[in-house]
Amino acid sequence: MDIGAHEFSLFGLLLGHLVFWAGLGLALLRAPWWRLRKPEDANVLFGATVLVALLWTMKAGFISALSLHLIGATVLTLMFGWAFAVLALVIVLVIGVLNGHGSWGGLPFNAIALAFVPVLISHALFRFVDRRLPNHFFIYIFVCAFFGAALAMAGAITAATLMHWLSDTHSLAYLRYNFYGYALLIMFPEAFLSGMFMTLFVLYRPQWVSSFDDARYLRNH
């Protein structure tokens, strides 16, 4: 879902950059940097970022600039928190540009659609579940990880579709009939893989998952 910047109006370019730099700055300020003092935590974050970067290279293309790939935003958000998730996905986008996928001009818009939106959805759903629903392992996995990943992917696809339309790359009717409906199908593999990975992590490496608490979700304390 590579979004270019050359077709945006001046106002659109300024707005996109404003949102991107404000969001990136907020993530840098709110990130729990103290967690990286432990070599294990730093290595896990670095390794997860590299794995997501590799995941993004496996794309299914429709037409020019309308390719699909898994994003992993929900797993990153649940494991490291929203701030580190945003930073990790922005790094993944930078790696992609360095490897010839996308452009520097389109980076802010891709970051908004593929990082900010899905991470915000994943974080908001987790906060809702954390406050409103019972503390239960299966609720955490099926709602936060499985359903959260599907919802986050739907949000990313919708945001990317709207940006392609606003940039006048394709008409809304063209995007709706030739991309959007098919793109939503990737919600299911995103949800399945996210749910599977989070299940494995909370069972075997719960210390890697910042949003998971054994006492709450397993012993219901």
C-alpha positions in Angstrom: 0.0 0.0 0.0 2.6 2.5 -1.1 1.2 6.0 -1.0 3.0 8.7 -3.0 3.2 12.4 -2.2 3.4 13.9 -5.7 -0.3 14.1 -6.2 -1.3 15.8 -2.9 -2.1 19.5 -2.8 0.1 21.8 -0.8 -2.4 21.8 2.0 -2.5 18.0 2.0 1.3 17.8 2.1 1.6 20.3 5.0 -1.2 18.5 6.9 0.3 15.1 6.4 3.8 16.2 7.5 2.3 18.0 10.5 0.4 14.9 11.6 3.4 12.7 11.0 6.0 14.8 12.9 3.6 15.5 15.7 2.8 11.8 16.1 6.5 10.8 15.8 7.5 13.4 18.4 4.8 12.3 20.8 6.0 8.6 20.4 9.6 9.6 21.1 8.5 11.5 24.2 6.2 8.9 25.6 8.2 5.8 24.8 9.4 3.9 27.9 13.1 4.1 27.1 14.0 2.7 30.5 12.8 -0.7 29.3 15.8 -0.8 26.9 18.2 -0.8 29.8 17.8 -4.5 29.9 19.7 -6.1 27.0 16.9 -8.8 26.6 14.2 -6.2 26.1 16.3 -4.2 23.7 17.1 -7.3 21.7 13.5 -8.4 21.6 12.4 -5.0 20.3 15.2 -5.0 17.7 14.4 -8.5 16.6 10.7 -7.9 16.3 11.3 -4.8 14.2 13.5 -6.8 11.8 11.0 -9.6 11.6 8.2 -7.1 10.8 10.4 -5.5 8.1 10.9 -9.0 6.5 7.1 -9.6 6.8 6.5 -6.4 4.8 8.6 -7.6 1.9 6.1 -10.4 1.3 3.5 -8.5 -0.8 0.6 -9.4 -3.0 0.2 -6.8 -5.7 -3.0 -5.7 -7.4 -1.9 -2.7 -9.5 0.7 0.0 -9.2 1.0 1.3 -5.6 -1.8 -1.0 -4.5 0.0 -3.9 -2.9 -1.0 -5.8 0.2 1.1 -7.1 3.1 0.7 -8.0 6.7 1.6 -5.2 9.1 2.1 -6.7 12.6 0.9 -3.5 14.3 -1.2 -5.2 17.0 1.5 -7.6 18.1 4.0 -4.7 18.4 1.5 -2.6 20.3 0.6 -5.4 22.8 4.3 -6.4 23.3 5.9 -3.0 23.6 3.2 -0.3 24.0 1.9 2.1 21.4 5.0 4.4 21.4 7.5 1.7 20.6 5.1 0.2 18.1 4.9 3.5 16.2 8.7 3.9 16.3 9.3 0.3 15.1 6.9 0.6 12.2 8.4 4.0 11.1 11.8 2.3 11.1 10.3 -0.5 9.0 9.1 2.1 6.5 12.5 3.8 6.5 14.1 0.4 5.8 11.6 -0.1 2.9 12.5 3.3 1.4 16.2 2.5 1.6 15.6 -0.8 -0.2 13.7 1.0 -3.0 10.1 0.4 -1.8 8.3 3.7 -1.6 9.7 7.2 -1.4 10.9 9.7 1.2 8.1 12.1 0.2 5.4 9.4 0.7 6.9 8.3 4.1 4.7 10.5 6.3 1.5 9.4 4.6 2.4 5.7 4.7 3.3 6.1 8.3 -0.1 7.6 9.1 -2.0 4.9 7.3 0.2 1.8 8.1 1.6 2.8 11.6 -0.4 5.5 13.4 -3.9 4.3 12.5 -3.5 0.5 13.2 -1.4 1.2 16.4 -4.0 3.7 17.7 -6.8 1.2 17.0 -4.9 -1.7 18.7 -4.1 0.5 21.7 -7.6 1.9 22.1 -9.1 -1.6 22.0 -6.7 -2.9 24.6 -7.5 0.0 26.9 -11.2 -0.7 26.5 -10.8 -4.4 27.2 -8.5 -3.6 30.1 -11.0 -1.3 31.7 -14.4 -2.8 30.8 -14.1 -6.5 30.3 -13.3 -9.3 32.7 -9.6 -10.2 33.3 -9.4 -13.5 31.3 -6.7 -15.0 29.2 -9.1 -15.9 26.3 -10.6 -12.4 26.3 -7.1 -11.0 26.0 -6.1 -13.3 23.1 -9.4 -13.3 21.1 -10.4 -9.7 21.6 -7.1 -7.8 22.0 -4.9 -9.9 19.7 -7.2 -11.7 17.2 -10.1 -9.2 16.8 -7.8 -6.2 17.4 -5.5 -7.2 14.6 -8.4 -7.6 12.2 -9.8 -4.2 13.2 -6.3 -2.6 12.9 -5.8 -4.0 9.4 -9.3 -2.8 8.4 -8.4 0.7 9.7 -5.0 0.7 7.8 -6.7 -0.4 4.6 -9.4 2.2 4.9 -6.8 4.9 5.7 -4.6 3.9 2.7 -7.6 3.8 0.4 -8.8 7.3 1.5 -5.2 8.7 1.0 -5.0 7.2 -2.5 -8.3 8.9 -3.2 -7.4 12.2 -1.7 -4.1 12.2 -3.6 -6.1 11.7 -6.8 -4.1 8.6 -7.6 -7.3 6.6 -8.3 -11.0 7.5 -8.2 -13.0 6.4 -5.1 -15.2 4.2 -7.3 -12.1 2.5 -8.8 -10.6 1.9 -5.4 -13.9 0.5 -4.0 -14.4 -2.0 -6.8 -10.8 -3.0 -7.6 -9.0 -2.8 -4.3 -10.9 -2.2 -1.0 -13.1 -5.3 -0.9 -10.3 -7.6 -1.9 -7.8 -5.9 0.5 -10.1 -6.5 3.5 -9.6 -10.2 3.0 -6.1 -9.8 4.5 -7.7 -9.1 7.8 -8.1 -12.8 8.4 -4.4 -13.9 8.0 -3.4 -10.8 10.0 -5.8 -11.8 12.8 -4.8 -15.4 12.8 -1.1 -14.8 12.9 -1.4 -12.1 15.5 -3.5 -14.3 17.7 -1.1 -17.3 17.3 2.0 -15.3 18.1 0.5 -13.6 21.1 -0.7 -16.9 22.4 2.8 -18.3 22.1 4.4 -15.2 23.7 2.2 -15.0 26.7 2.5 -18.7 27.4 6.3 -19.1 26.9 7.7 -15.6 27.1 5.2 -13.4 29.1 8.0 -11.1 30.2 8.2 -9.9 26.6 4.6 -8.7 26.6 4.2 -5.4 28.4 0.4 -5.5 28.2 0.1 -9.0 29.8 -0.1 -9.6 33.5 -0.1 -13.2 34.8 -1.8 -12.3 38.0 -4.7 -10.7 36.2 -5.2 -12.8 33.1 -4.3 -16.3 34.4 -5.1 -16.1 38.2 -7.7 -13.3 37.9 -6.2 -11.2 40.7 
